[in-house]
Amino acid sequence: MTRRLLRVVLAEFGVGEGASVALGRALRDDGVEVVYAGRLDTAEQLLRTVEQEDPDILGVVRGASEPEGLADALPDVLLFAVGNGPSGFDNAFESLEEAANWVSGVRSHTVETPSDRVR
């Protein structure tokens, strides 16, 4: 059986460029395939990026605001957010370390499961 890497897209929403680089490095070092999307300004840009990259997980490093309606628009993609303040995401974390630990936990449960998608 071929071992498939968990694919994570990291995007920044309402924060400075490069805010998710440390998280991306931690995930990469843990054996996760990371696609760094950079700073995106609209939920539409996030949706298009997810359509193009086909991730297992979308991570949003956010500032004071977060993209609304994203979870409803992406029902087949796990989402997580990192940032201060309240969040509408089910998986919301205040620190990059908490987010990295959560993704690593997801990875340990899904890495041996064959993909149902054709890449």
Residue pairs with C-beta under 8 A, 6 or more apart in sequence:
1 112
1 114
3 111
3 112
4 111
4 114
4 115
5 31
5 32
5 33
5 111
6 32
6 33
6 56
6 57
6 103
6 106
6 107
6 110
6 111
7 32
7 33
7 35
7 53
7 54
7 55
7 56
7 57
8 27
8 32
8 33
8 34
8 35
8 55
8 56
8 57
8 58
8 59
8 103
9 34
9 35
9 37
9 49
9 50
9 53
9 55
9 57
9 58
9 59
10 20
10 23
10 24
10 27
10 34
10 35
10 36
10 37
10 59
10 61
11 20
11 37
11 38
11 39
11 40
11 46
11 49
11 58
11 59
11 60
11 61
12 18
12 19
12 20
12 37
12 38
12 39
12 40
12 60
12 61
12 62
13 39
13 40
13 41
13 46
13 60
13 61
13 62
13 63
13 65
13 66
13 67
14 62
14 63
14 64
14 65
14 66
15 39
15 61
15 62
15 63
15 83
16 39
17 38
17 39
19 61
20 36
20 59
20 61
20 82
20 96
21 36
22 96
23 59
23 61
23 82
23 96
23 99
23 100
24 34
24 36
26 96
26 97
26 100
27 34
27 100
27 103
27 104
28 34
30 100
30 103
30 104
30 107
31 107
32 103
32 104
32 107
35 53
35 55
37 46
37 49
37 53
40 46
40 49
42 67
43 67
43 68
43 69
43 70
43 73
46 58
46 60
46 67
46 70
47 70
47 73
47 74
50 58
50 74
50 77
54 117
54 119
55 77
56 77
56 78
56 106
56 110
57 77
57 78
57 79
57 80
57 103
57 106
58 70
58 74
58 77
58 78
58 79
58 80
59 79
59 80
59 81
59 82
59 99
59 103
60 66
60 67
60 70
60 79
60 80
60 81
60 82
60 89
61 81
61 82
61 83
61 96
62 81
62 82
62 83
62 87
63 83
64 83
64 84
64 85
66 81
66 83
66 87
66 88
66 89
68 88
70 79
71 79
71 88
71 89
71 90
78 91
78 106
79 89
79 90
79 91
80 89
80 91
80 92
80 93
80 99
80 102
80 103
81 87
81 89
81 91
81 92
81 93
82 92
82 93
82 94
82 95
82 96
82 98
82 99
83 92
83 94
84 94
91 102
93 99
93 102
